[in-house]
Amino acid sequence: TSFAAHQVMLSLFYSLTPFCDTIGNTAQTFLPAIKQHGVAAQVYLMRRLSIMGLLVGVSASSTAGLVALGIPQVFSSDPSVAALMATLAPLTMISLVGHGALLAGEGWMLASENPKDKKFLGNTYAVLMCTVPLIMTAVRAAGGDIRALWTVFAGFQLSRLTIVRSRLSLRLRQEMKGEAASAINEVGNSPQQSPAESKLAPAT
């Protein structure tokens, strides 16, 4: 029963994530050209993509909940499987709701010209991929049921969202400061005319 409900909910999760993946692909496609127009353009694009990602995530999350709670008989006629699907539905919804906004941030990092961004992303997933299986193994060894394992998975998704979005916010602030500093330097280094030169300059 537990395995059947888990398989259904996992299949439901992975059937809905491709809709969120398009947000990350869009970020990677358009960001290289947008960056030529400055940080403000990047911030505008990321704000739009984040809103779109959140809307897609909410839609995917709601769909998962409606399917698991409303029509579980499509997947199994066993009432115990349906009951367990209903128990797992909130955790599946939590795992999906921020997925689009998460992938918008990942798309920015993958499109970044700064190698530190890709390195940060790689290190983050290396740590999570080592940590989460260990936590799941420990939970299972302690007698945790399938709901406990899905709770760990939902925590994994929320951790990804928090880390990536925090990094994105930090990097955009850094780039805004860097752009402002460059503009100040350009103004300071531009040639200045002396009062005498200004008087001698031909009138236009």
C-alpha positions as CSV (number, residue, x, y, z in Angstrom):
1,T,0.0,0.0,0.0
2,S,2.7,2.5,1.0
3,F,4.8,1.7,-2.1
4,A,1.8,2.0,-4.4
5,A,0.8,5.4,-3.0
6,H,4.4,6.5,-3.1
7,Q,4.8,5.5,-6.8
8,V,1.6,7.3,-7.7
9,M,2.5,10.5,-6.0
10,L,6.1,10.4,-7.3
11,S,4.8,9.9,-10.8
12,L,2.4,12.8,-10.3
13,F,5.2,15.0,-9.1
14,Y,7.5,14.3,-12.1
15,S,4.7,14.6,-14.6
16,L,4.1,18.2,-13.4
17,T,7.7,19.4,-13.0
18,P,8.3,19.9,-16.7
19,F,5.9,22.8,-16.7
20,C,8.2,24.5,-14.1
21,D,11.3,23.5,-16.1
22,T,10.3,25.9,-18.9
23,I,10.9,28.8,-16.5
24,G,14.6,27.8,-16.0
25,N,15.0,27.3,-19.7
26,T,13.6,30.7,-20.5
27,A,16.0,32.3,-18.0
28,Q,19.0,30.6,-19.6
29,T,17.9,31.6,-23.1
30,F,17.2,35.3,-22.6
31,L,19.6,36.3,-19.8
32,P,22.8,36.5,-21.9
33,A,21.2,39.1,-24.2
34,I,19.4,40.9,-21.4
35,K,22.7,41.4,-19.4
36,Q,24.0,43.7,-22.1
37,H,21.4,46.2,-21.0
38,G,22.5,46.3,-17.4
39,V,21.5,45.0,-14.0
40,A,18.2,46.8,-14.0
41,A,17.1,44.8,-17.0
42,Q,18.2,41.5,-15.3
43,V,16.2,42.4,-12.2
44,Y,13.1,43.2,-14.3
45,L,13.4,39.9,-16.2
46,M,14.0,37.9,-13.1
47,R,11.0,39.5,-11.3
48,R,8.8,38.6,-14.3
49,L,10.2,35.0,-14.5
50,S,9.8,34.6,-10.7
51,I,6.2,35.6,-10.8
52,M,5.6,33.3,-13.7
53,G,7.4,30.5,-11.9
54,L,5.3,31.0,-8.8
55,L,2.1,31.0,-10.8
56,V,3.2,27.8,-12.6
57,G,4.2,26.2,-9.3
58,V,0.9,27.1,-7.7
59,S,-0.9,25.6,-10.7
60,A,1.2,22.4,-10.6
61,S,0.7,22.1,-6.8
62,S,-3.0,22.6,-7.0
63,T,-3.3,20.1,-9.8
64,A,-1.4,17.5,-7.7
65,G,-3.7,18.1,-4.8
66,L,-6.9,18.0,-6.8
67,V,-5.9,14.7,-8.5
68,A,-4.7,13.0,-5.4
69,L,-7.7,14.1,-3.3
70,G,-10.4,14.2,-6.0
71,I,-9.8,11.3,-8.3
72,P,-7.5,8.8,-6.7
73,Q,-9.5,5.9,-8.2
74,V,-7.9,6.7,-11.5
75,F,-4.7,5.3,-10.1
76,S,-5.9,2.6,-7.7
77,S,-9.2,1.1,-6.6
78,D,-7.8,0.2,-3.2
79,P,-9.3,2.5,-0.6
80,S,-6.1,2.2,1.6
81,V,-4.0,3.5,-1.3
82,A,-6.4,6.4,-1.9
83,A,-6.3,7.3,1.8
84,L,-2.5,7.3,1.9
85,M,-2.4,9.4,-1.3
86,A,-4.6,11.9,0.5
87,T,-2.1,12.0,3.4
88,L,0.8,12.5,1.0
89,A,-1.0,15.2,-1.1
90,P,0.0,18.2,1.1
91,L,3.6,17.2,1.1
92,T,3.6,16.8,-2.7
93,M,2.0,20.2,-3.1
94,I,4.6,21.8,-0.8
95,S,7.3,20.1,-3.0
96,L,5.9,21.6,-6.2
97,V,4.7,25.1,-5.1
98,G,8.0,26.8,-5.3
99,H,9.6,24.7,-8.0
100,G,9.1,27.3,-10.8
101,A,10.6,30.2,-8.8
102,L,13.5,27.9,-7.8
103,L,14.3,27.1,-11.5
104,A,14.2,30.7,-12.4
105,G,17.0,31.3,-10.0
106,E,18.9,28.2,-11.2
107,G,18.5,29.4,-14.8
108,W,20.1,32.8,-13.8
109,M,23.1,31.0,-12.2
110,L,23.6,28.7,-15.1
111,A,23.5,31.6,-17.5
112,S,25.9,33.7,-15.4
113,E,29.3,34.5,-16.8
114,N,30.8,34.3,-13.3
115,P,32.1,30.8,-12.7
116,K,31.5,31.2,-9.0
117,D,27.8,31.0,-9.6
118,K,27.9,27.7,-11.3
119,K,30.4,26.5,-8.6
120,F,28.0,27.6,-5.9
121,L,25.2,25.7,-7.5
122,G,27.3,22.6,-8.0
123,N,28.5,22.6,-4.4
124,T,25.0,23.2,-3.1
125,Y,23.7,20.1,-4.8
126,A,26.7,18.1,-3.9
127,V,26.0,18.8,-0.2
128,L,22.2,18.2,-0.5
129,M,22.6,15.0,-2.6
130,C,24.9,13.6,0.1
131,T,22.9,14.8,3.1
132,V,19.3,14.0,2.1
133,P,19.8,10.3,1.4
134,L,21.6,10.0,4.7
135,I,18.6,11.7,6.5
136,M,16.1,9.5,4.7
137,T,18.1,6.4,5.6
138,A,18.2,7.5,9.3
139,V,14.5,8.2,9.3
140,R,13.7,4.9,7.8
141,A,16.0,3.1,10.3
142,A,14.2,4.9,13.1
143,G,10.9,3.4,11.9
144,G,9.7,6.4,9.9
145,D,6.9,5.7,7.4
146,I,6.4,6.9,3.9
147,R,5.0,10.2,5.1
148,A,8.1,10.9,7.1
149,L,10.2,10.3,3.9
150,W,8.1,12.6,1.9
151,T,8.5,15.2,4.7
152,V,12.3,15.0,4.2
153,F,11.8,15.4,0.4
154,A,9.6,18.4,0.9
155,G,12.3,19.9,3.2
156,F,14.8,19.2,0.4
157,Q,12.8,21.2,-2.1
158,L,12.3,24.1,0.4
159,S,16.0,24.1,1.1
160,R,16.8,24.3,-2.6
161,L,14.4,27.2,-3.0
162,T,15.7,29.1,0.0
163,I,19.4,28.7,-0.9
164,V,19.0,29.5,-4.6
165,R,16.7,32.4,-4.2
166,S,18.9,33.9,-1.4
167,R,22.0,33.5,-3.6
168,L,20.2,35.1,-6.5
169,S,19.2,38.1,-4.4
170,L,22.7,38.5,-3.1
171,R,24.3,38.3,-6.6
172,L,21.9,40.8,-8.1
173,R,22.7,43.3,-5.2
174,Q,26.4,42.7,-5.8
175,E,26.0,43.4,-9.5
176,M,24.0,46.5,-8.9
177,K,26.7,47.9,-6.6
178,G,29.4,47.0,-9.1
179,E,27.5,48.7,-11.9
180,A,27.0,51.8,-9.7
181,A,30.7,51.9,-8.8
182,S,31.7,51.6,-12.5
183,A,29.5,54.5,-13.4
184,I,31.0,56.6,-10.6
185,N,34.6,55.7,-11.8
186,E,33.7,56.6,-15.4
187,V,32.5,60.0,-14.3
188,G,35.6,60.6,-12.2
189,N,37.9,59.6,-15.0
190,S,36.3,61.6,-17.7
191,P,38.4,64.6,-18.8
192,Q,37.4,67.9,-17.1
193,Q,37.9,71.3,-18.8
194,S,39.5,74.1,-16.7
195,P,37.8,77.4,-16.4
196,A,40.3,78.9,-18.9
197,E,39.7,76.1,-21.4
198,S,36.0,76.7,-21.0
199,K,36.4,80.4,-21.9
200,L,38.6,79.6,-24.9
201,A,36.2,76.9,-26.2
202,P,34.4,78.0,-29.4
203,A,30.8,78.8,-28.9
204,T,28.3,76.5,-30.5
